[in-house]
Amino acid sequence: MKKDYKDKGLRLIRKGQQGMVHAIFSRFGLILFLLFIQVRILFDFFSGLKIFCRM
């Protein structure tokens, strides 16, 4: 009987760890994606300004 409780607890811990890893990486991926978009927009914006400012 005690072994059943241990197995259920271990399965619950493993599921919790997988959920935490998924949440961390999905947020990290989203932040990385948004950072890339921001850099791309700024690069395009300043490249467009280069046409008007001849140095």
FENHUUR-V758148 format. One record per helix or strand of 3 or more residues. SS is the DSSP state (h for helix, s for strand). FROM is the first residue (numbers start at 1). TO is the last residue. Records with the same first field share a line. If there is no record, write none. Layout:
# FENHUUR-V758148
SS=FROM-TO ; FROM-TO
This chain:
# FENHUUR-V758148
h=2-52
